[in-house]
C-alpha cells in the first residue's frame, strides 16, 4: 500500500516554554474539543499525517484542532479548522492475477 503524503503545518506558539503540540480530530459535523481523539505531535510544526497511528484508516471530512503544551502539561486554547477532507485510505487491490497458456 502506498498513500500520498498529506502534510499538516501550522505556525509555532510564541511561548518560550512549549514542549510540544497535540492534534485533535472529530468527524464533521461534530465539534472538535479537548475530549476528541488526539495525537501527540512532538515539538514539530509540520507532519505527514499518514505517519500518525490510525490515520491511514480515516477518509472523510473532519474538524481539526491544534494545541501547544508546556512541560507542566498545560494546554493552550485550540486553533481550529473545520471541514477538512482527508483521503488517506488506499483503494482495494485488483482481483487475483490469472495467467493462461495455450
ChimeraX commands (.cxc) that place a marker at each C-alpha (Angstrom):
marker #1 position 0.00,0.00,0.00 radius 0.5
marker #1 position 1.25,3.48,-0.86 radius 0.5
marker #1 position -0.58,6.54,0.48 radius 0.5
marker #1 position 0.00,10.10,-0.74 radius 0.5
marker #1 position 1.68,12.49,1.66 radius 0.5
marker #1 position -0.73,14.85,3.42 radius 0.5
marker #1 position 1.24,17.42,5.39 radius 0.5
marker #1 position -0.30,19.37,8.24 radius 0.5
marker #1 position 1.58,22.59,9.07 radius 0.5
marker #1 position 0.98,25.45,11.48 radius 0.5
marker #1 position 2.98,28.37,12.88 radius 0.5
marker #1 position 4.68,27.72,16.22 radius 0.5
marker #1 position 3.39,29.07,19.50 radius 0.5
marker #1 position 5.07,32.27,20.63 radius 0.5
marker #1 position 5.51,30.96,24.17 radius 0.5
marker #1 position 9.09,30.05,25.15 radius 0.5
marker #1 position 8.09,27.08,27.34 radius 0.5
marker #1 position 6.28,24.98,24.67 radius 0.5
marker #1 position 7.31,21.33,24.89 radius 0.5
marker #1 position 5.11,20.01,22.09 radius 0.5
marker #1 position 1.84,20.11,20.18 radius 0.5
marker #1 position -1.29,17.96,20.07 radius 0.5
marker #1 position -3.65,17.31,17.15 radius 0.5
marker #1 position -7.36,16.77,17.88 radius 0.5
marker #1 position -9.79,15.45,15.30 radius 0.5
marker #1 position -13.53,14.87,15.13 radius 0.5
marker #1 position -15.60,13.68,12.17 radius 0.5
marker #1 position -17.78,16.52,10.84 radius 0.5
marker #1 position -20.28,17.78,11.77 radius 0.5
marker #1 position -19.17,17.01,15.36 radius 0.5
marker #1 position -17.29,19.83,17.07 radius 0.5
marker #1 position -13.63,19.22,17.89 radius 0.5
marker #1 position -12.65,19.66,21.54 radius 0.5
marker #1 position -10.27,18.51,24.25 radius 0.5
marker #1 position -12.18,15.20,24.57 radius 0.5
marker #1 position -11.81,14.39,20.84 radius 0.5
marker #1 position -9.40,11.70,19.60 radius 0.5
marker #1 position -5.88,13.13,19.71 radius 0.5
marker #1 position -2.24,12.55,18.75 radius 0.5
marker #1 position 0.91,13.98,20.32 radius 0.5
marker #1 position 2.96,15.57,17.55 radius 0.5
marker #1 position 6.14,16.19,19.50 radius 0.5
marker #1 position 7.84,19.54,19.10 radius 0.5
marker #1 position 7.26,19.86,15.33 radius 0.5
marker #1 position 5.01,22.26,13.43 radius 0.5
marker #1 position 4.77,20.20,10.23 radius 0.5
marker #1 position 3.95,16.49,9.99 radius 0.5
marker #1 position 2.91,13.90,7.40 radius 0.5
marker #1 position -0.50,12.75,8.68 radius 0.5
marker #1 position -0.08,9.27,7.22 radius 0.5
marker #1 position 2.71,8.64,9.77 radius 0.5
marker #1 position 0.33,9.02,12.74 radius 0.5
marker #1 position -1.12,5.82,14.21 radius 0.5
marker #1 position -4.54,5.03,12.75 radius 0.5
marker #1 position -4.66,7.88,10.24 radius 0.5
marker #1 position -4.48,5.63,7.16 radius 0.5
marker #1 position -7.91,4.24,8.08 radius 0.5
marker #1 position -9.58,7.67,8.05 radius 0.5
marker #1 position -11.31,9.02,4.98 radius 0.5
marker #1 position -13.92,11.70,5.34 radius 0.5
marker #1 position -14.49,15.27,6.40 radius 0.5
marker #1 position -13.06,16.28,9.77 radius 0.5
marker #1 position -12.86,19.22,12.13 radius 0.5
marker #1 position -9.33,19.53,13.49 radius 0.5
marker #1 position -7.65,21.43,16.30 radius 0.5
marker #1 position -4.06,22.03,17.40 radius 0.5
marker #1 position -2.88,22.96,20.89 radius 0.5
marker #1 position 0.52,23.80,22.34 radius 0.5
marker #1 position 1.62,22.06,25.56 radius 0.5
marker #1 position 4.18,23.03,28.15 radius 0.5
marker #1 position 6.29,20.75,30.33 radius 0.5
marker #1 position 3.80,21.07,33.22 radius 0.5
marker #1 position 1.08,19.56,30.98 radius 0.5
marker #1 position -0.89,22.77,30.45 radius 0.5
marker #1 position -2.51,23.13,27.03 radius 0.5
marker #1 position -3.22,26.30,25.11 radius 0.5
marker #1 position -6.54,27.24,23.62 radius 0.5
marker #1 position -7.22,25.36,20.39 radius 0.5
marker #1 position -6.54,26.64,16.89 radius 0.5
marker #1 position -9.27,25.06,14.75 radius 0.5
marker #1 position -10.06,24.33,11.13 radius 0.5
marker #1 position -13.40,22.88,10.07 radius 0.5
marker #1 position -14.45,20.81,7.09 radius 0.5
marker #1 position -11.05,19.32,6.21 radius 0.5
marker #1 position -11.26,16.44,3.72 radius 0.5
marker #1 position -8.89,13.53,4.37 radius 0.5
marker #1 position -8.28,10.84,1.75 radius 0.5
marker #1 position -5.70,8.60,3.40 radius 0.5
marker #1 position -7.23,5.19,2.69 radius 0.5
marker #1 position -5.79,3.32,-0.29 radius 0.5
marker #1 position -8.28,1.57,-2.60 radius 0.5
marker #1 position -8.79,-2.20,-2.53 radius 0.5
marker #1 position -6.32,-4.11,-4.70 radius 0.5
marker #1 position -7.37,-5.63,-8.03 radius 0.5
marker #1 position -8.54,-9.25,-8.10 radius 0.5
marker #1 position -6.46,-12.41,-8.43 radius 0.5
marker #1 position -3.98,-12.45,-11.30 radius 0.5
marker #1 position -4.57,-15.26,-13.79 radius 0.5
marker #1 position -2.07,-16.46,-16.37 radius 0.5
marker #1 position -3.37,-18.67,-19.18 radius 0.5
marker #1 position -1.22,-20.62,-21.57 radius 0.5
marker #1 position -2.44,-22.18,-24.78 radius 0.5
marker link #1:1,2 radius 0.2
marker link #1:2,3 radius 0.2
marker link #1:3,4 radius 0.2
marker link #1:4,5 radius 0.2
marker link #1:5,6 radius 0.2
marker link #1:6,7 radius 0.2
marker link #1:7,8 radius 0.2
marker link #1:8,9 radius 0.2
marker link #1:9,10 radius 0.2
marker link #1:10,11 radius 0.2
marker link #1:11,12 radius 0.2
marker link #1:12,13 radius 0.2
marker link #1:13,14 radius 0.2
marker link #1:14,15 radius 0.2
marker link #1:15,16 radius 0.2
marker link #1:16,17 radius 0.2
marker link #1:17,18 radius 0.2
marker link #1:18,19 radius 0.2
marker link #1:19,20 radius 0.2
marker link #1:20,21 radius 0.2
marker link #1:21,22 radius 0.2
marker link #1:22,23 radius 0.2
marker link #1:23,24 radius 0.2
marker link #1:24,25 radius 0.2
marker link #1:25,26 radius 0.2
marker link #1:26,27 radius 0.2
marker link #1:27,28 radius 0.2
marker link #1:28,29 radius 0.2
marker link #1:29,30 radius 0.2
marker link #1:30,31 radius 0.2
marker link #1:31,32 radius 0.2
marker link #1:32,33 radius 0.2
marker link #1:33,34 radius 0.2
marker link #1:34,35 radius 0.2
marker link #1:35,36 radius 0.2
marker link #1:36,37 radius 0.2
marker link #1:37,38 radius 0.2
marker link #1:38,39 radius 0.2
marker link #1:39,40 radius 0.2
marker link #1:40,41 radius 0.2
marker link #1:41,42 radius 0.2
marker link #1:42,43 radius 0.2
marker link #1:43,44 radius 0.2
marker link #1:44,45 radius 0.2
marker link #1:45,46 radius 0.2
marker link #1:46,47 radius 0.2
marker link #1:47,48 radius 0.2
marker link #1:48,49 radius 0.2
marker link #1:49,50 radius 0.2
marker link #1:50,51 radius 0.2
marker link #1:51,52 radius 0.2
marker link #1:52,53 radius 0.2
marker link #1:53,54 radius 0.2
marker link #1:54,55 radius 0.2
marker link #1:55,56 radius 0.2
marker link #1:56,57 radius 0.2
marker link #1:57,58 radius 0.2
marker link #1:58,59 radius 0.2
marker link #1:59,60 radius 0.2
marker link #1:60,61 radius 0.2
marker link #1:61,62 radius 0.2
marker link #1:62,63 radius 0.2
marker link #1:63,64 radius 0.2
marker link #1:64,65 radius 0.2
marker link #1:65,66 radius 0.2
marker link #1:66,67 radius 0.2
marker link #1:67,68 radius 0.2
marker link #1:68,69 radius 0.2
marker link #1:69,70 radius 0.2
marker link #1:70,71 radius 0.2
marker link #1:71,72 radius 0.2
marker link #1:72,73 radius 0.2
marker link #1:73,74 radius 0.2
marker link #1:74,75 radius 0.2
marker link #1:75,76 radius 0.2
marker link #1:76,77 radius 0.2
marker link #1:77,78 radius 0.2
marker link #1:78,79 radius 0.2
marker link #1:79,80 radius 0.2
marker link #1:80,81 radius 0.2
marker link #1:81,82 radius 0.2
marker link #1:82,83 radius 0.2
marker link #1:83,84 radius 0.2
marker link #1:84,85 radius 0.2
marker link #1:85,86 radius 0.2
marker link #1:86,87 radius 0.2
marker link #1:87,88 radius 0.2
marker link #1:88,89 radius 0.2
marker link #1:89,90 radius 0.2
marker link #1:90,91 radius 0.2
marker link #1:91,92 radius 0.2
marker link #1:92,93 radius 0.2
marker link #1:93,94 radius 0.2
marker link #1:94,95 radius 0.2
marker link #1:95,96 radius 0.2
marker link #1:96,97 radius 0.2
marker link #1:97,98 radius 0.2
marker link #1:98,99 radius 0.2
marker link #1:99,100 radius 0.2
marker link #1:100,101 radius 0.2
marker link #1:101,102 radius 0.2
view
